[in-house]
Amino acid sequence: MPAPRYDVLGIGNAIVDVIARTDEDFLLKHGMNKGTMALIDEARASAIYEAMGPAIETSGGSVANTIVGLASLGARTAFVGKIKDDSLGRAFAHDIRAAGVAFSTRPAARGPSTARCYVLVTPDGERTMNTYLGAAQDLHPADIDAEMVAASAILYLEGYLWDPKNAKDAFIEAAKIAHAAERTVALTLSDAFCVDRWRAEFLHLMRSRTVDLIFANESELHSLYQTADFDTAVKALRADVGAAVVTRSEKGCLVIGPEGTEAVPAFPVERVVDTTGAGDLFAAGFLAGLARGADDRTCGRLGALAAAEVIQHLGARPEASLQDLARENGLTD
Amino acid sequence: MPAPRYDVLGIGNAIVDVIARTDEDFLLKHGMNKGTMALIDEARASAIYEAMGPAIETSGGSVANTIVGLASLGARTAFVGKIKDDSLGRAFAHDIRAAGVAFSTRPAARGPSTARCYVLVTPDGERTMNTYLGAAQDLHPADIDAEMVAASAILYLEGYLWDPKNAKDAFIEAAKIAHAAERTVALTLSDAFCVDRWRAEFLHLMRSRTVDLIFANESELHSLYQTADFDTAVKALRADVGAAVVTRSEKGCLVIGPEGTEAVPAFPVERVVDTTGAGDLFAAGFLAGLARGADDRTCGRLGALAAAEVIQHLGARPEASLQDLARENGLTD
């Protein structure tokens, strides 16, 4: 295979985050499950927006956040995701390109508007998300550029792609192309409720070796195997997939590979402002290490470092140069 | 006169801020005057946006920021400003109403889009602004609700209203109504270059007693009197207007009234992240004190406190409850 042109190509929902601070009562009153992502229709999107406080708008989307984090770490990256040609969509495209990511998915000219996620941040820094998928519904296999997939060392996908109706076909198509080109296919399980919606299919992706590397946090892992016992779940995960990383917030992460399991500590954080993007940026750091052949521990530490940066400010995109941070912490040359 | 229904009614340009971090070179390369506001047309707006880094969008506008700060301090507030009925305009309307401000100016159905300000924040926390006025151009005297103006204890206006073509007529009309109802009219000089564009008219507003209270920072004051000598400028200001407040960044402020001048210190700040909104929030704190009859020093300290909050995060709207902060600092009951 020729040398890859991109280190990581991500495919995911292209979403603009609408972030507001809130209190616990608001979540209760509006029937939200704290810390998770719920899909909402346009009517509920309007009702939530009407009720929520003053907001800031910033580009988001789980895989898109990861890809921007990778670019901030100096990786060569590309993204595929569906926006509409409206002002939110143009902001999304501007932000991801301004971060140095190749992004050329054709925007939808008509149909629903660019996807929005209402992110409600409670005083403890935890975020609760409500996503209106909008134009992200229209990601089709035709949006996948086969040549670009084959030219990327790692293909990174999100479980959330199972929610829009045609995106899973695009996902499978891309994974096939990647494997034909002897590339690595990685998947984040996205969210415990997303896992609950698509458990059987996610397990099939793993067991059929459609994916090579899984990113999951503890609640996603418990949801996947419907067990409250962490060790039981880890054992099942090890049997089902070639490699996996389980993130455990301030407890760090477990890197599970063919040669064994390594526990890697988190980076200390002074004050958690907003956990939005913690998992996304962890994946960014980890994949940046993987792309340049770093060992498991270095990959895990890079993930922890990027996650630590993003939870200390509002929004899921890095504010500091992650490459500079990595250098200061001896995690890159 | 009947008791006022609002403590402060603000009239200003309704603007959405598009904020990005940048470096000094970017400002030089694009011919920007650091720390000031430049008016730009649509073509330059596109060129700047194209060139600038990833951004966040948040509601802004100088007077609008002040009014939201006042609401956060528990004052009863209203705002008049022109948006278009587009997604940025709807975000502006949502954010100001969600902050508790009465806002009912009819949005423009057609014509230019909602005003945007490209705010470039350098590593020292200083911000350089480029404003595309868009729909704000269409603020007319017909947008002024005479009954609402008469029912507001303080009318607060911005020098920036001299830039859109019809807004100054709305300004004069509102000031007349306010004075007929024995209310106070306050004006911020907005920006040194704005003062340079409209020096004679601003001096006329002061000398004709169309305005009762002036807010200015040092560079605006120097620009107004075209002198580099601070004391000379202050002396001229004292002669030209009934009352004034001159803000001096970390040196605090001077409160100039009929009975004399009082210097009030600033609040210490750990780290300046983004100075956007510092003057706006100072005015919010000061006017909140004035509305409840506090002494000059308390008004100045409230201004300093609100300014200190807003410069410690990105964006020009308060993130913390200013009323709680004021209480913790013994500046309110």
Chai-1 contact restraints between the chains, C-beta under 6 A:
chainA,res_idxA,chainB,res_idxB,connection_type,confidence,min_distance_angstrom,max_distance_angstrom,comment,restraint_id
A,G53,B,A98,contact,1.0,0.0,6.0,A-B,restraint_1
A,P54,B,D95,contact,1.0,0.0,6.0,A-B,restraint_2
A,P54,B,A98,contact,1.0,0.0,6.0,A-B,restraint_3
A,P54,B,A99,contact,1.0,0.0,6.0,A-B,restraint_4
A,I56,B,I56,contact,1.0,0.0,6.0,A-B,restraint_5
A,I56,B,T58,contact,1.0,0.0,6.0,A-B,restraint_6
A,E57,B,E57,contact,1.0,0.0,6.0,A-B,restraint_7
A,T58,B,I56,contact,1.0,0.0,6.0,A-B,restraint_8
A,S87,B,S87,contact,1.0,0.0,6.0,A-B,restraint_9
A,D95,B,P54,contact,1.0,0.0,6.0,A-B,restraint_10
A,A98,B,G53,contact,1.0,0.0,6.0,A-B,restraint_11
A,A98,B,P54,contact,1.0,0.0,6.0,A-B,restraint_12
A,A99,B,P54,contact,1.0,0.0,6.0,A-B,restraint_13
